[in-house]
Amino acid sequence: MIEGLIKVRNLMIKGLYRAIVRPILFRIDPEKIHDIFIKVGKTLGKVTILKAITAFFFQYRNEKLHQELVGIKFENPIGLAAGFDKNAEMTDLIRSVGFGHIEVGSITGEPCKGNEKPRLWRLKKSKGLVVWYALKNDGCKRIAKRLEGKKFNLPIGISIAKTNSEATVTKEEGIKDYLKAYRTLKDLGDYITINISCPNAYGGQPFTNAKDLDQLLMRINEIRNKKPIFIKMPPDLSHKDLDEVLDTIKYHRIDGIICANLTKDRKNKKISEKVKDTGIPEVGGVSGQPVRELSTEMIKYIYKKTNGKYVIVGCGGVFTAKDAYEKIRAGATLIQLITGMIYQGPQAIGEINQGLLRLLEKDGFKRISQAIGIDANK
Ligand SMILES: Cc1cc2nc3c(=O)[nH]c(=O)nc-3n(C[C@H](O)[C@H](O)[C@H](O)COP(=O)(O)O)c2cc1C
């Protein structure tokens, strides 16, 4: 009965979002909308009754979705990916929207203004976004103050990256900057993600190179605490480069791998818009549908190669329960998303969670753990 009512609730919100809300939002500059959502989220999160109302409209809970991974209890597998709540301002609200965890950031050693505007565009036909923020954030010190002493109602991942500036381009300065962010934030939240894959960073992605990554992880190990560390991968690595990265991280007590970040490859066949038609420049990275298959294939590859040793977080183009389930069957234990929520509406999180249970049941599984990686060897 309750399950049926929740389904109807989600269908109604979805209809409303598609027919009225999305057409209005999509006429406005995407960064403005992003900023408005953060402000609204921050306000709703401060008031208990507003959180309860949000939960009434969006949350879906079911014990069968619970998982305990690397010592962290997740109420459901769907998380908000890094990049939406860059400055950790929405952590109080996000569980009411239906998420099972949130990754805040990416946060860098120094505050960073990011690129000149415009720096965010919609690829409506391809159902993606072009992101060229370039690690805009308040910096690790200010954000640490915001998080210190707070009690969270869901697991918090903290994504750290290298400050986007000329000053951090050399390997040594880059490592120092990561270390500053790590040292400042390592005792807050539940896990830390080392983002080595920002497509917009000054000087490229030096730490996707196995040798440099090895040095970065060695230095992090020297000051490491017991909290889990995840690595966020780019979706565009060749198998050879990916093998080298996997070979490196096995020596460094890495707990999880997030697959994947934005794609830099603008020749991606899933991107149908042409620069000459849209005027959207070929800068930054692309999210959403163009990353979906790339990330799922990468999950399969890593799961198989590492015999399911890591918590794999499937991220990229998850719009529906089917998309999430595909990634779980490929080897993901958790899922993260941003673009799916923007295109489908905020009820998508509840819909995906409820739909996942239906898909698991259809295949005769009682829990997520039974489905993880079963397609990896196909
Ligand atoms: C607006 C925006 C900002 C992002 N910023 C970050 C970031 O700061 N750090 C990061 O690791 N990933 C960032 N990402 C990448 C997402 O975390 C995610 O990997 C990617 O968008 C693919 O997931 P999706 O298709 O569900 O959006 C950003 C994505 C978007 C859309």
The ligand as an SDF file (V2000), in Angstrom:
LIG
                    3D

 31 33  0  0  0  0  0  0  0  0999 V2000
   28.2090   21.0790  -12.0660 C   0  0  0  0  0  0  0  0  0  0  0  0
   29.1670   19.9700  -11.8180 C   0  0  0  0  0  0  0  0  0  0  0  0
   30.2920   20.1970  -11.0440 C   0  0  0  0  0  0  0  0  0  0  0  0
   31.1900   19.1650  -10.7910 C   0  0  0  0  0  0  0  0  0  0  0  0
   32.2680   19.3780   -9.9860 N   0  0  0  0  0  0  0  0  0  0  0  0
   33.0090   18.3090   -9.5680 C   0  0  0  0  0  0  0  0  0  0  0  0
   34.0100   18.4660   -8.5830 C   0  0  0  0  0  0  0  0  0  0  0  0
   34.2560   19.5540   -8.0640 O   0  0  0  0  0  0  0  0  0  0  0  0
   34.7000   17.3580   -8.2020 N   0  0  0  0  0  0  0  0  0  0  0  0
   34.4690   16.1070   -8.7330 C   0  0  0  0  0  0  0  0  0  0  0  0
   35.1080   15.1360   -8.3280 O   0  0  0  0  0  0  0  0  0  0  0  0
   33.5190   15.9520   -9.6700 N   0  0  0  0  0  0  0  0  0  0  0  0
   32.7950   17.0110  -10.0850 C   0  0  0  0  0  0  0  0  0  0  0  0
   31.8080   16.8290  -11.0180 N   0  0  0  0  0  0  0  0  0  0  0  0
   31.6220   15.4920  -11.6430 C   0  0  0  0  0  0  0  0  0  0  0  0
   30.5240   14.6990  -10.9400 C   0  0  0  0  0  0  0  0  0  0  0  0
   30.8590   14.4410   -9.6170 O   0  0  0  0  0  0  0  0  0  0  0  0
   30.2790   13.3850  -11.6750 C   0  0  0  0  0  0  0  0  0  0  0  0
   31.4500   12.6160  -11.6340 O   0  0  0  0  0  0  0  0  0  0  0  0
   29.8760   13.5880  -13.1320 C   0  0  0  0  0  0  0  0  0  0  0  0
   29.0310   14.6970  -13.2620 O   0  0  0  0  0  0  0  0  0  0  0  0
   29.1680   12.3580  -13.6960 C   0  0  0  0  0  0  0  0  0  0  0  0
   27.9740   12.1160  -12.9960 O   0  0  0  0  0  0  0  0  0  0  0  0
   26.5350   12.5930  -13.5380 P   0  0  0  0  0  0  0  0  0  0  0  0
   26.4510   12.1760  -14.9570 O   0  0  0  0  0  0  0  0  0  0  0  0
   25.5550   11.9060  -12.6560 O   0  0  0  0  0  0  0  0  0  0  0  0
   26.4800   14.0700  -13.3730 O   0  0  0  0  0  0  0  0  0  0  0  0
   30.9350   17.8810  -11.3310 C   0  0  0  0  0  0  0  0  0  0  0  0
   29.8100   17.6630  -12.1160 C   0  0  0  0  0  0  0  0  0  0  0  0
   28.9180   18.6800  -12.3590 C   0  0  0  0  0  0  0  0  0  0  0  0
   27.7070   18.3910  -13.2030 C   0  0  0  0  0  0  0  0  0  0  0  0
  1  2  1  0
  2  3  1  0
  2 30  2  0
  3  4  2  0
  4  5  1  0
  4 28  1  0
  5  6  2  0
  6  7  1  0
  6 13  1  0
  7  8  2  0
  7  9  1  0
  9 10  1  0
 10 11  2  0
 10 12  1  0
 12 13  2  0
 13 14  1  0
 14 15  1  0
 14 28  1  0
 15 16  1  0
 16 17  1  0
 16 18  1  0
 18 19  1  0
 18 20  1  0
 20 21  1  0
 20 22  1  0
 22 23  1  0
 23 24  1  0
 24 25  2  0
 24 26  1  0
 24 27  1  0
 28 29  2  0
 29 30  1  0
 30 31  1  0
M  END
$$$$
